[in-house]
Amino acid sequence: MDLGPLKYWDLKLDHGQIVVSPGSGETNLKGIYVVGDVATYPHKLKLILSGFAKAAGAAHAIRARIFPDQSFHFEYSTTSGVLSIETDNV
């Protein structure tokens, strides 16, 4: 991987990867978030599935940073209900 201009941003690096907080993806520079192959933290699993989960975690952390006074109630699709089509005696 080539970090290009990112290598000049004073981001904390470890073996050419950007060190992030495992929960949020935030780097050592407040407000800068990184996910995917370029991000690293202790015991990271390098799986596509992990990348999707980390992207969702970063999005929630970014939302909290942008809207710090607003609470956010996350719902799973299995708990929020599913639209159903009602039929008459089918």
C-alpha positions, 0 to 999 in steps of 0.5 A: 500500500502506498499512503501517498500524501497521507504519510505527511499528515503526522498520522501515527503509523505502524509498518506502513499502516495508520493506527486507529482506535479499534472502536471508532476508527479515529486516528491520533488526529482528532476528527480523522477516521480510517477504516479498511486495509490501511487501518491497524490496531492490536489483534485486527482481523484482516477480513472484508467482514471486519471492514464493513463492521468497522465502517459502521462503527466509524460512521456512528462515531463521526455522527456523534462528533458532528451532533454531540448533543443528539442521542441516537437510538440504533435499531436492528432490522429484526427489532424494528419490525418488518412491513407486512401486507395484510390480506383478507382471508387469503 
